[in-house]
Every structure is written in structure tokens, then in C-alpha cells.
Amino acid sequence: MREDGPQRGPGQGHRDLTKGPILSTLLVFSAPTLASNILQALNGSVNSVWVGRLLGDSALAATANANVVMFLVFAAVFGFGMAATVKVGQAFGAGQVDAARRTFGTAIGLCLGLSLVLAPLGWVLTPALLHAMRTPPEIFDYALTYLRLIFVAMPASTITVIVGMGLRGAGDAQTSLRFMIVSVVLDIALNPLLIAGFGPVPPLGIAGSALATAIASYAAALGLIVFVYARNLPLRLRGRELAYLIPHPAELRYILVKGLPMGAQMLMISAAGIIMIGLVNHEGAVISAAYGASLQVWTYLQMPAMAISAALSAMAAQTIGAGLGSRLGKITRAGLILNISITGTLTLLLLGFDRPVLSLFLGPASPAVDAARHIQFLASWSYVLFGMTIVLFGTMRAGGVVIAPIIVLAIAMYPVRIGFYFAAYPALGPDALWLSFPVGSAAATIMATIAYRRPGWRQKARAVDQDECAEESQADGDCSGRMAPAL
């Protein structure tokens, strides 16, 4: 039974995701995350256009090299942030606002501390990183300047990501969207101004593009912090709570143990993508261009599932914290219905209007358009299955399950997908590449379903919740409401 008390009132900005109609709540709650994902993708696309048109192909290639490095760095931040989202959600579900703030403080302290170390270290090590990546000499100087300034922006970007993910665990997805809009608008507006110069502003070239990103990042981070305190949002830290920024051992252990595998999932997906690009490149320039255009389209196609999964994790975490076991399965079913409906509709629209969409990236006269249409027909629908897998992982992640998803992805993306390619290539040729996507996705969905239906992770979630309750009772003498029944 949940206990109400003075410290438990979460305050303005908290949304109880354990009440109300599940499907509509999940849809509304996932919409801001989806909008944020789309804005980020559009931001990257627009900035690439500015860099490519104002500075040329070498500068554009330099940003791509730098972005690979930053993706690897932020994989860990994403993992830690997702772990914090789950723990914060469980605490809010149980009515433990102070416990949520303690988790949030540890996540901020850990990630901000890491970024303050990695930012200057990255500046110093950037030349070695670029040499290790075998960055071509003609783009090396561009990449060096760009990546160093992106490292300068890292602390601000880290704060924005972790605060946004923490707020999502508290049921607030709107605040981070507001400041994502601020960041994107500033970045897009400042890019051409700082690259080419205007009036008293001198042309800064590639440094201008990175500086625009840094300014936008710090402005958004500062605005987000001011907003959290001005609106007295539930995760703000005041007085003695500022000590929570010094990572608490138990909280730190949870975030590291759960967060590192979550970050590893991103790295595993990225590595599989790099392998696929290498296999595609063997088919020639036309096929490579067609595949590149397909990847651009698929970036948007997979966004609904990612947003639904992130929202579902917060919703399921609050449900687990509140001990509402009968609601958990309904949340998962709602997530699956939303994914099939939204991703399925987008896939049908893409296949129905594939030529004009692909022509945006390739040009209407490109010989790669027909090849890309063929790729889309064979592989695009696999993202409906991919979405089902990600939704199941979202619920399991809320229960603290992080190893099973890695195992599922490792099997599906490597022995299944790549194994199918090598086995089928003699008979199917390049089509073995495109068919390997639905084959791997189907295998992942089957394995994820089996893992989800196993009762062990539900029992473990309950046991972990009770163990944490015992730890919290020693710290503040109150964790009633955390004793959840079997899920």
C-alpha cells in the first residue's frame, strides 16, 4: 500500500503514469520523445547541408568522422541515463521522491564528472583518435578542429541528456522537448552565420559549425536548469539534497551495473551497422549510394519504436515501483499495438511513395533510385519487427533486465543476420543482404518474446525492489509502499 506523507508529494512537473487509460497515456507520453528524436535527426541533416554547401565534401566528411567518436562517448551516457530513468521511475511509482532525487543526483554527479574529465582529455587526445580511425589527410585538419570544439560542448550536452532522462522517469517528457527545440533552433540558425560570417562576425569555417553546436548546447543546458528550479520540478536538488551530487555507493553501483550493458547495446548495433556497410561496399558505388539513402529513411522509420520504448520504460518502472503487477502486461501490449500501428503505417506510406522520398537523397535521375526502391521493398518492413523487440526490451529494462537484450541482439545481428548473408549469397546475390534484415529482426523478436515471458525477471525485479527498500530504510527510515507484490 502506498503511503502519503509530506515529503512524498512530488510537486509540479510530476506525472503519475500508474493511473488512467494505458494506451492513450502511453501515446501522449511518447509523443514528446518522438518529436525530440525527429528534431535531433533534422538538426543533423540541416547542419550537414550547411557544412557541405558552404565548405565542401571534405568538411562534411570530417564531421562524419567526429560524430563516430562522439557516438561512442555518448553511448555510455545514454546507458547511465536510461538506468537512472528506470530507478527514478520506480521511486516515483512507490511515492519515494527523496529516493528519486538521490538516484538523480548520483547520475548527474557521475556523468557530469566524467564529462569534465573527458572534455579536456578528448581535446588533447583528438589527434591520436583521428589517426587511429585512419582519417584521410585531406580532411584531418577539419576533423581535428571540429571534434575538439565538440568535446568542449560535452559537459552541457551531458547535463541536457541526463536531466531530460531523469525527468522522463518522473513522468515529464515535455520539459526536455522544450529545450531540445531551443538547442536545435539555435544550432541551425548559428551554423551558417558562424561558418560564413556576417557583418562583424568573421567567417570561422568548420570551427563555426562546432561552435554553433557548443553555444546551442550550453544555452539549452542553462535554460533547462533555470526552468527546473523556477518551476520547482520534483527532481530539483536544494539544501542538503545537493550532497546527492556526490555519488552514493548503492546508487552508483546500480547505475554502473545496469547502465554499462545498456550503453553496450548501442555499441553492438553500431558495430553491426559498420559490418553491413562494409559488405554493401563490395557491391559497387550504385548499391552503396542506394543503401546510404535507405539508411537515411530507416533513421526516421525506427524513431517511433525508440520513443515508445523509452516512454514505456518510464511507465513500466513507475508501475513496478507501485506494485501494480496486473498493469504491467497491459502496458506492454499497448506499446506493441502502438508500434505496429505507427511503424506499420509509416512503412506502408514509405513503400507507396518510395520514389519521391528516395529522390530527395539521390536525385530523380540517379540510377541508384531503383536499387534503393528494391532494398526498401525487401527490408523496410523488418522495422515493425525491430520495434516489437525494442518495446519488449523497454518493459524488461524497467525491471532491471539488461543482459538478456544484449544476448538477443548479439545472436540476431551476428550469427543470424550475417550468417544468413554468407549462407544465402551464392543463391540470392545482393538480395541476401537486404533479406538478412527481416531474418535477423524476426529472430530477435522471437527470442525477446521468449525472454519476456520468462517469470524470472519479474521475480528478480520484485526482489531487487525489496532489497533497495531495505537500504533506503536504513538511510531515511521510510520505504513503505516499495514492497510490491509479484509482477
SEFILUM-849995 format. One record per residue (C-alpha): residue number from 1; x, y, z. Coordinates in steps of 0.5 Angstrom, whole numbers. Last residue first. Layout:
+-----+-------+-------+-------+
! num !     X !     Y !     Z !
+-----+-------+-------+-------+
! NUM !     X !     Y !     Z !
...
+-----+-------+-------+-------+
***
This chain:
+-----+-------+-------+-------+
! num !     X !     Y !     Z !
+-----+-------+-------+-------+
! 487 !     9 !   -18 !   -22 !
! 486 !    10 !   -21 !   -15 !
! 485 !     7 !   -16 !   -10 !
! 484 !    11 !    -9 !    -9 !
! 483 !    14 !    -7 !    -2 !
! 482 !    16 !     0 !    -4 !
! 481 !    10 !     3 !    -1 !
! 480 !    14 !     3 !     6 !
! 479 !    20 !     6 !     5 !
! 478 !    22 !    10 !    11 !
! 477 !    28 !    11 !    16 !
! 476 !    32 !    15 !    12 !
! 475 !    38 !    12 !    10 !
! 474 !    37 !     5 !    14 !
! 473 !    30 !     5 !    10 !
! 472 !    33 !     6 !     4 !
! 471 !    38 !     0 !     4 !
! 470 !    32 !    -4 !     6 !
! 469 !    28 !    -1 !     0 !
! 468 !    33 !    -3 !    -4 !
! 467 !    33 !   -10 !    -3 !
! 466 !    25 !   -10 !    -3 !
! 465 !    26 !    -7 !   -10 !
! 464 !    31 !   -12 !   -12 !
! 463 !    27 !   -18 !   -10 !
! 462 !    21 !   -15 !   -14 !
! 461 !    25 !   -14 !   -20 !
! 460 !    28 !   -21 !   -19 !
! 459 !    21 !   -24 !   -19 !
! 458 !    19 !   -21 !   -26 !
! 457 !    26 !   -23 !   -29 !
! 456 !    25 !   -30 !   -27 !
! 455 !    18 !   -31 !   -30 !
! 454 !    20 !   -32 !   -37 !
! 453 !    15 !   -29 !   -42 !
! 452 !    20 !   -23 !   -44 !
! 451 !    26 !   -28 !   -45 !
! 450 !    21 !   -32 !   -50 !
! 449 !    19 !   -26 !   -53 !
! 448 !    26 !   -23 !   -54 !
! 447 !    28 !   -29 !   -57 !
! 446 !    22 !   -29 !   -62 !
! 445 !    23 !   -22 !   -64 !
! 444 !    31 !   -22 !   -65 !
! 443 !    30 !   -28 !   -70 !
! 442 !    25 !   -24 !   -74 !
! 441 !    29 !   -18 !   -74 !
! 440 !    35 !   -22 !   -76 !
! 439 !    31 !   -25 !   -82 !
! 438 !    28 !   -18 !   -83 !
! 437 !    35 !   -15 !   -84 !
! 436 !    38 !   -21 !   -87 !
! 435 !    33 !   -20 !   -93 !
! 434 !    37 !   -14 !   -95 !
! 433 !    44 !   -17 !   -95 !
! 432 !    42 !   -24 !   -99 !
! 431 !    39 !   -19 !  -104 !
! 430 !    46 !   -18 !  -106 !
! 429 !    47 !   -25 !  -109 !
! 428 !    41 !   -30 !  -108 !
! 427 !    44 !   -37 !  -109 !
! 426 !    51 !   -36 !  -107 !
! 425 !    49 !   -30 !  -102 !
! 424 !    45 !   -35 !   -98 !
! 423 !    50 !   -38 !   -93 !
! 422 !    54 !   -31 !   -92 !
! 421 !    48 !   -27 !   -91 !
! 420 !    44 !   -32 !   -87 !
! 419 !    51 !   -32 !   -82 !
! 418 !    51 !   -24 !   -82 !
! 417 !    44 !   -24 !   -80 !
! 416 !    43 !   -30 !   -75 !
! 415 !    51 !   -31 !   -73 !
! 414 !    52 !   -23 !   -72 !
! 413 !    45 !   -19 !   -71 !
! 412 !    41 !   -24 !   -68 !
! 411 !    45 !   -27 !   -63 !
! 410 !    49 !   -21 !   -61 !
! 409 !    42 !   -17 !   -60 !
! 408 !    39 !   -23 !   -56 !
! 407 !    45 !   -23 !   -52 !
! 406 !    45 !   -16 !   -51 !
! 405 !    38 !   -16 !   -49 !
! 404 !    38 !   -21 !   -44 !
! 403 !    44 !   -18 !   -40 !
! 402 !    40 !   -11 !   -38 !
! 401 !    34 !   -14 !   -34 !
! 400 !    33 !    -8 !   -29 !
! 399 !    25 !    -9 !   -29 !
! 398 !    24 !    -3 !   -33 !
! 397 !    29 !    -6 !   -38 !
! 396 !    24 !   -11 !   -38 !
! 395 !    19 !    -7 !   -40 !
! 394 !    23 !    -3 !   -45 !
! 393 !    26 !    -9 !   -48 !
! 392 !    19 !   -12 !   -50 !
! 391 !    18 !    -5 !   -54 !
! 390 !    25 !    -6 !   -57 !
! 389 !    23 !   -13 !   -60 !
! 388 !    17 !   -10 !   -63 !
! 387 !    20 !    -4 !   -66 !
! 386 !    25 !    -9 !   -69 !
! 385 !    19 !   -13 !   -72 !
! 384 !    16 !    -7 !   -75 !
! 383 !    23 !    -5 !   -77 !
! 382 !    23 !   -11 !   -82 !
! 381 !    18 !    -8 !   -86 !
! 380 !    24 !    -4 !   -89 !
! 379 !    28 !   -10 !   -92 !
! 378 !    26 !   -13 !   -98 !
! 377 !    21 !    -7 !  -101 !
! 376 !    26 !    -2 !   -99 !
! 375 !    32 !    -5 !  -102 !
! 374 !    29 !    -5 !  -109 !
! 373 !    27 !     2 !  -108 !
! 372 !    34 !     4 !  -107 !
! 371 !    36 !     0 !  -113 !
! 370 !    31 !     4 !  -117 !
! 369 !    34 !    10 !  -114 !
! 368 !    41 !     9 !  -115 !
! 367 !    41 !    10 !  -122 !
! 366 !    40 !    18 !  -120 !
! 365 !    36 !    22 !  -125 !
! 364 !    31 !    24 !  -119 !
! 363 !    36 !    26 !  -114 !
! 362 !    39 !    21 !  -109 !
! 361 !    37 !    24 !  -102 !
! 360 !    30 !    27 !  -104 !
! 359 !    30 !    22 !  -110 !
! 358 !    29 !    17 !  -104 !
! 357 !    22 !    20 !  -102 !
! 356 !    20 !    21 !  -109 !
! 355 !    21 !    14 !  -111 !
! 354 !    19 !    11 !  -104 !
! 353 !    12 !    14 !  -104 !
! 352 !     8 !     7 !  -103 !
! 351 !    13 !     4 !  -100 !
! 350 !    14 !     9 !   -95 !
! 349 !     7 !    10 !   -93 !
! 348 !     6 !     3 !   -92 !
! 347 !    13 !     3 !   -87 !
! 346 !    10 !     9 !   -84 !
! 345 !     3 !     6 !   -83 !
! 344 !     7 !     0 !   -80 !
! 343 !    11 !     4 !   -75 !
! 342 !     5 !     7 !   -72 !
! 341 !     0 !     2 !   -72 !
! 340 !     5 !    -4 !   -70 !
! 339 !     9 !     0 !   -65 !
! 338 !     3 !     3 !   -62 !
! 337 !     0 !    -4 !   -61 !
! 336 !     6 !    -7 !   -58 !
! 335 !     7 !    -1 !   -53 !
! 334 !    -1 !    -2 !   -51 !
! 333 !     1 !   -10 !   -50 !
! 332 !     7 !    -8 !   -46 !
! 331 !     3 !    -3 !   -42 !
! 330 !    -3 !    -8 !   -41 !
! 329 !     3 !   -13 !   -38 !
! 328 !     5 !    -9 !   -33 !
! 327 !    -2 !    -7 !   -30 !
! 326 !    -3 !   -13 !   -26 !
! 325 !     3 !   -12 !   -23 !
! 324 !     1 !    -6 !   -20 !
! 323 !     7 !    -6 !   -14 !
! 322 !     8 !     2 !   -14 !
! 321 !    15 !     1 !   -16 !
! 320 !    14 !    -4 !   -22 !
! 319 !     8 !     1 !   -25 !
! 318 !    13 !     7 !   -24 !
! 317 !    18 !     3 !   -28 !
! 316 !    13 !     1 !   -33 !
! 315 !    11 !     8 !   -35 !
! 314 !    19 !    10 !   -35 !
! 313 !    21 !     4 !   -39 !
! 312 !    14 !     5 !   -44 !
! 311 !    16 !    12 !   -45 !
! 310 !    23 !    10 !   -48 !
! 309 !    20 !     4 !   -52 !
! 308 !    15 !     9 !   -55 !
! 307 !    21 !    13 !   -57 !
! 306 !    25 !     8 !   -60 !
! 305 !    19 !     5 !   -63 !
! 304 !    17 !    11 !   -66 !
! 303 !    24 !    13 !   -69 !
! 302 !    26 !     7 !   -73 !
! 301 !    23 !     9 !   -79 !
! 300 !    26 !    16 !   -79 !
! 299 !    33 !    13 !   -79 !
! 298 !    31 !     8 !   -84 !
! 297 !    30 !    14 !   -89 !
! 296 !    37 !    16 !   -88 !
! 295 !    39 !     9 !   -88 !
! 294 !    36 !     7 !   -95 !
! 293 !    39 !    13 !   -98 !
! 292 !    46 !    10 !   -96 !
! 291 !    44 !     3 !   -99 !
! 290 !    42 !     6 !  -105 !
! 289 !    49 !    10 !  -105 !
! 288 !    53 !     4 !  -104 !
! 287 !    49 !     0 !  -109 !
! 286 !    51 !     5 !  -114 !
! 285 !    58 !     5 !  -112 !
! 284 !    60 !    -2 !  -112 !
! 283 !    57 !    -9 !  -109 !
! 282 !    63 !    -9 !  -104 !
! 281 !    61 !    -3 !  -101 !
! 280 !    55 !    -7 !   -98 !
! 279 !    59 !   -12 !   -94 !
! 278 !    63 !    -6 !   -91 !
! 277 !    57 !    -2 !   -89 !
! 276 !    54 !    -8 !   -86 !
! 275 !    60 !    -9 !   -82 !
! 274 !    59 !    -2 !   -80 !
! 273 !    52 !    -3 !   -78 !
! 272 !    53 !    -9 !   -74 !
! 271 !    58 !    -5 !   -70 !
! 270 !    53 !     1 !   -69 !
! 269 !    48 !    -4 !   -66 !
! 268 !    53 !    -7 !   -61 !
! 267 !    55 !     0 !   -59 !
! 266 !    48 !     2 !   -57 !
! 265 !    47 !    -5 !   -54 !
! 264 !    54 !    -3 !   -50 !
! 263 !    51 !     3 !   -47 !
! 262 !    45 !    -1 !   -44 !
! 261 !    50 !    -6 !   -41 !
! 260 !    54 !     0 !   -38 !
! 259 !    48 !     3 !   -35 !
! 258 !    45 !    -3 !   -31 !
! 257 !    52 !    -5 !   -27 !
! 256 !    54 !     3 !   -27 !
! 255 !    47 !     6 !   -25 !
! 254 !    46 !     0 !   -20 !
! 253 !    53 !     1 !   -17 !
! 252 !    53 !     9 !   -16 !
! 251 !    46 !     8 !   -13 !
! 250 !    49 !     4 !    -7 !
! 249 !    55 !     8 !    -7 !
! 248 !    52 !    15 !    -7 !
! 247 !    55 !    19 !   -12 !
! 246 !    57 !    26 !    -9 !
! 245 !    51 !    30 !   -13 !
! 244 !    47 !    27 !    -7 !
! 243 !    50 !    33 !    -3 !
! 242 !    46 !    38 !    -6 !
! 241 !    40 !    35 !    -3 !
! 240 !    42 !    38 !     4 !
! 239 !    40 !    45 !     1 !
! 238 !    36 !    44 !    -5 !
! 237 !    36 !    39 !   -11 !
! 236 !    31 !    40 !   -17 !
! 235 !    28 !    33 !   -18 !
! 234 !    21 !    35 !   -17 !
! 233 !    20 !    41 !   -21 !
! 232 !    20 !    47 !   -17 !
! 231 !    18 !    51 !   -24 !
! 230 !    24 !    56 !   -23 !
! 229 !    29 !    51 !   -21 !
! 228 !    27 !    46 !   -27 !
! 227 !    27 !    52 !   -31 !
! 226 !    34 !    55 !   -29 !
! 225 !    37 !    48 !   -30 !
! 224 !    34 !    47 !   -37 !
! 223 !    36 !    54 !   -39 !
! 222 !    43 !    53 !   -37 !
! 221 !    43 !    47 !   -41 !
! 220 !    40 !    50 !   -47 !
! 219 !    44 !    55 !   -48 !
! 218 !    50 !    51 !   -46 !
! 217 !    48 !    46 !   -52 !
! 216 !    47 !    52 !   -57 !
! 215 !    53 !    55 !   -56 !
! 214 !    57 !    49 !   -57 !
! 213 !    53 !    47 !   -63 !
! 212 !    55 !    54 !   -66 !
! 211 !    62 !    53 !   -64 !
! 210 !    62 !    46 !   -68 !
! 209 !    60 !    50 !   -74 !
! 208 !    64 !    56 !   -73 !
! 207 !    70 !    52 !   -73 !
! 206 !    69 !    49 !   -80 !
! 205 !    69 !    55 !   -83 !
! 204 !    70 !    61 !   -78 !
! 203 !    68 !    67 !   -82 !
! 202 !    68 !    73 !   -78 !
! 201 !    62 !    76 !   -74 !
! 200 !    62 !    84 !   -75 !
! 199 !    58 !    83 !   -81 !
! 198 !    56 !    76 !   -83 !
! 197 !    61 !    70 !   -82 !
! 196 !    61 !    64 !   -87 !
! 195 !    61 !    59 !   -82 !
! 194 !    59 !    63 !   -76 !
! 193 !    53 !    65 !   -79 !
! 192 !    51 !    59 !   -83 !
! 191 !    51 !    55 !   -77 !
! 190 !    48 !    60 !   -72 !
! 189 !    41 !    59 !   -74 !
! 188 !    41 !    51 !   -74 !
! 187 !    44 !    51 !   -68 !
! 186 !    40 !    56 !   -64 !
! 185 !    34 !    53 !   -67 !
! 184 !    36 !    46 !   -65 !
! 183 !    38 !    48 !   -58 !
! 182 !    32 !    52 !   -56 !
! 181 !    27 !    46 !   -59 !
! 180 !    31 !    41 !   -55 !
! 179 !    30 !    46 !   -49 !
! 178 !    22 !    45 !   -50 !
! 177 !    23 !    37 !   -51 !
! 176 !    26 !    36 !   -45 !
! 175 !    21 !    40 !   -41 !
! 174 !    15 !    36 !   -44 !
! 173 !    17 !    29 !   -42 !
! 172 !    15 !    29 !   -35 !
! 171 !    13 !    23 !   -32 !
! 170 !    19 !    23 !   -26 !
! 169 !    23 !    18 !   -31 !
! 168 !    22 !    23 !   -36 !
! 167 !    25 !    28 !   -32 !
! 166 !    31 !    24 !   -31 !
! 165 !    32 !    23 !   -38 !
! 164 !    32 !    30 !   -39 !
! 163 !    37 !    32 !   -34 !
! 162 !    41 !    26 !   -36 !
! 161 !    41 !    29 !   -43 !
! 160 !    42 !    36 !   -42 !
! 159 !    47 !    35 !   -37 !
! 158 !    51 !    31 !   -42 !
! 157 !    50 !    36 !   -47 !
! 156 !    53 !    42 !   -43 !
! 155 !    59 !    38 !   -41 !
! 154 !    61 !    35 !   -48 !
! 153 !    61 !    42 !   -51 !
! 152 !    68 !    43 !   -51 !
! 151 !    69 !    36 !   -54 !
! 150 !    65 !    39 !   -60 !
! 149 !    70 !    44 !   -60 !
! 148 !    76 !    39 !   -61 !
! 147 !    72 !    35 !   -66 !
! 146 !    71 !    40 !   -71 !
! 145 !    78 !    43 !   -71 !
! 144 !    81 !    36 !   -71 !
! 143 !    76 !    34 !   -76 !
! 142 !    78 !    40 !   -81 !
! 141 !    85 !    39 !   -80 !
! 140 !    85 !    31 !   -82 !
! 139 !    80 !    32 !   -88 !
! 138 !    85 !    32 !   -94 !
! 137 !    90 !    27 !   -89 !
! 136 !    85 !    21 !   -89 !
! 135 !    82 !    19 !   -82 !
! 134 !    86 !    13 !   -81 !
! 133 !    81 !    12 !   -74 !
! 132 !    87 !    11 !   -70 !
! 131 !    90 !    18 !   -73 !
! 130 !    83 !    21 !   -71 !
! 129 !    84 !    19 !   -64 !
! 128 !    91 !    21 !   -63 !
! 127 !    90 !    28 !   -66 !
! 126 !    84 !    28 !   -61 !
! 125 !    88 !    26 !   -55 !
! 124 !    89 !    33 !   -52 !
! 123 !    82 !    36 !   -53 !
! 122 !    79 !    29 !   -51 !
! 121 !    82 !    29 !   -45 !
! 120 !    80 !    36 !   -44 !
! 119 !    73 !    34 !   -45 !
! 118 !    73 !    27 !   -42 !
! 117 !    75 !    29 !   -35 !
! 116 !    69 !    35 !   -34 !
! 115 !    65 !    29 !   -38 !
! 114 !    66 !    24 !   -33 !
! 113 !    64 !    29 !   -27 !
! 112 !    58 !    31 !   -31 !
! 111 !    56 !    24 !   -32 !
! 110 !    57 !    21 !   -24 !
! 109 !    55 !    27 !   -21 !
! 108 !    48 !    28 !   -25 !
! 107 !    47 !    20 !   -24 !
! 106 !    48 !    21 !   -17 !
! 105 !    44 !    27 !   -16 !
! 104 !    38 !    23 !   -20 !
! 103 !    39 !    17 !   -16 !
! 102 !    38 !    21 !    -9 !
! 101 !    33 !    25 !   -12 !
! 100 !    29 !    19 !   -14 !
!  99 !    30 !    17 !    -7 !
!  98 !    27 !    23 !    -4 !
!  97 !    21 !    23 !    -8 !
!  96 !    19 !    16 !    -6 !
!  95 !    12 !    15 !    -8 !
!  94 !    13 !     8 !   -10 !
!  93 !    12 !    10 !   -17 !
!  92 !    16 !    16 !   -16 !
!  91 !    22 !    11 !   -14 !
!  90 !    21 !     6 !   -19 !
!  89 !    21 !    12 !   -25 !
!  88 !    27 !    15 !   -22 !
!  87 !    31 !     8 !   -22 !
!  86 !    29 !     7 !   -29 !
!  85 !    31 !    14 !   -31 !
!  84 !    37 !    13 !   -28 !
!  83 !    39 !     7 !   -32 !
!  82 !    37 !    10 !   -38 !
!  81 !    42 !    16 !   -36 !
!  80 !    47 !    11 !   -35 !
!  79 !    46 !     8 !   -41 !
!  78 !    46 !    14 !   -45 !
!  77 !    52 !    17 !   -42 !
!  76 !    56 !    11 !   -44 !
!  75 !    53 !    11 !   -51 !
!  74 !    55 !    18 !   -51 !
!  73 !    63 !    17 !   -52 !
!  72 !    62 !    12 !   -58 !
!  71 !    57 !    17 !   -61 !
!  70 !    62 !    23 !   -60 !
!  69 !    67 !    19 !   -64 !
!  68 !    63 !    17 !   -70 !
!  67 !    61 !    24 !   -70 !
!  66 !    68 !    27 !   -71 !
!  65 !    69 !    22 !   -77 !
!  64 !    62 !    25 !   -80 !
!  63 !    64 !    32 !   -79 !
!  62 !    70 !    31 !   -83 !
!  61 !    67 !    28 !   -88 !
!  60 !    63 !    34 !   -89 !
!  59 !    69 !    39 !   -89 !
!  58 !    72 !    35 !   -94 !
!  57 !    65 !    35 !   -98 !
!  56 !    65 !    43 !   -99 !
!  55 !    65 !    48 !   -94 !
!  54 !    59 !    52 !   -95 !
!  53 !    55 !    47 !   -99 !
!  52 !    57 !    41 !   -95 !
!  51 !    57 !    45 !   -88 !
!  50 !    50 !    48 !   -89 !
!  49 !    47 !    41 !   -91 !
!  48 !    50 !    37 !   -86 !
!  47 !    48 !    42 !   -81 !
!  46 !    41 !    41 !   -84 !
!  45 !    41 !    34 !   -83 !
!  44 !    44 !    34 !   -76 !
!  43 !    38 !    38 !   -74 !
!  42 !    33 !    34 !   -77 !
!  41 !    36 !    28 !   -74 !
!  40 !    36 !    32 !   -67 !
!  39 !    29 !    34 !   -68 !
!  38 !    26 !    28 !   -70 !
!  37 !    29 !    25 !   -64 !
!  36 !    26 !    30 !   -60 !
!  35 !    19 !    30 !   -63 !
!  34 !    19 !    22 !   -61 !
!  33 !    21 !    24 !   -54 !
!  32 !    15 !    29 !   -54 !
!  31 !    10 !    24 !   -57 !
!  30 !    12 !    18 !   -52 !
!  29 !     8 !    21 !   -46 !
!  28 !     1 !    22 !   -51 !
!  27 !     1 !    15 !   -54 !
!  26 !     3 !    12 !   -47 !
!  25 !    -3 !    16 !   -44 !
!  24 !    -7 !    14 !   -49 !
!  23 !    -6 !     7 !   -49 !
!  22 !    -6 !     6 !   -41 !
!  21 !   -12 !     9 !   -39 !
!  20 !   -11 !    13 !   -33 !
!  19 !    -6 !    11 !   -27 !
!  18 !     1 !     9 !   -26 !
!  17 !     4 !    14 !   -30 !
!  16 !     3 !    19 !   -25 !
!  15 !     6 !    26 !   -28 !
!  14 !    11 !    30 !   -24 !
!  13 !    12 !    37 !   -26 !
!  12 !     9 !    41 !   -20 !
!  11 !    10 !    37 !   -13 !
!  10 !    12 !    30 !   -12 !
!   9 !     9 !    30 !    -5 !
!   8 !    12 !    25 !    -2 !
!   7 !    16 !    29 !     3 !
!   6 !     9 !    31 !     7 !
!   5 !     7 !    24 !     7 !
!   4 !     3 !    19 !     3 !
!   3 !     4 !    12 !     4 !
!   2 !     3 !     7 !    -2 !
!   1 !     0 !     0 !     0 !
+-----+-------+-------+-------+
***
